[in-house]
Amino acid sequence: MRYLFYKTIFMSRAILDYSKTVLKKVSFDVELFSKELKKAVKRLLPFEIEELRIWLLQFTVDRPELYPSLALIKNKN
């Protein structure tokens, strides 16, 4: 039982990290960024979505073209 808990936490962390990597790579295209953000929100657990939202706020500080994408994550909480 404990093994499954740790495996679940590790896998969910890996998905969060993967999602951040993908979002960084596609940040040049607003539509693609929004599409990947939607996918990430579908895959992540609620506490990870909150962590992703915090990361996005920092990541988009100097990328105003990505601000509309933040609405995708706010609607899910």
N, C-alpha and C positions, 0 to 999 in steps of 0.2 A: 504494500500500500504506500509506504513512504517513498519507494522507488518511483512509483507512478507520479506522485506529487512533484518530486524533483525533476523528473523527465518532462512533465507538463510545463513547469516553470522555465526550464532550460529551453524547450522548444518555442515557447511563446516569446521568450527574450530574443531568440534567434530570428523569429519572424519580425519582431519590432526593429531589430538592427538591420535586417534585410530591407525592410520597408524604407527606412531612413536612407540607406544606400541608393536604392532605386530612385527615391524622390530627389536626392541630390543630383543624380545623373540626368534626370529628365527635366530639371528646373529651367532649362532653356526654352521650353515650350509649355505655355500655360495650359493648353487643352490636355496635353499628355500628362502633365503634373496633376491636374484634377482627376483624370482617369485613374492614375496610379494611387492617388490619395483615397479615392472611393474603394479601390480594391483593398488597400491597407486597413481601412476602417471596418470592412467586412470580416477580415481575418483576425483582428486583434480583440483581446479581452477589454472590458470597460476600463480597467485601471491603466492598461497600456495605451488606450486611446487618449486618456488624459495626459499621459507622459508624451505621446506623440504631439498633442496639441501644444504643450509647453515647448517642445523642441521646435515646432513649426513657427511659433511666435518669435523665437530667437533667429531661426533660419531665414525668415522673410523680412527681417528688419531692413535690410538693404535691397530687397527685391519687391518693390511695391506692386509690380504686375501680378504677383502671386497672392496678394491680399484677398481677392474674391474667393480663392480656394479655401480659405480658412472657414468660410461659412459652411462648407461641407462637413467639417468636423464639429462645429458648434451645434449643428442640427441633430447630431447623433447622441449628444449627451443629455 
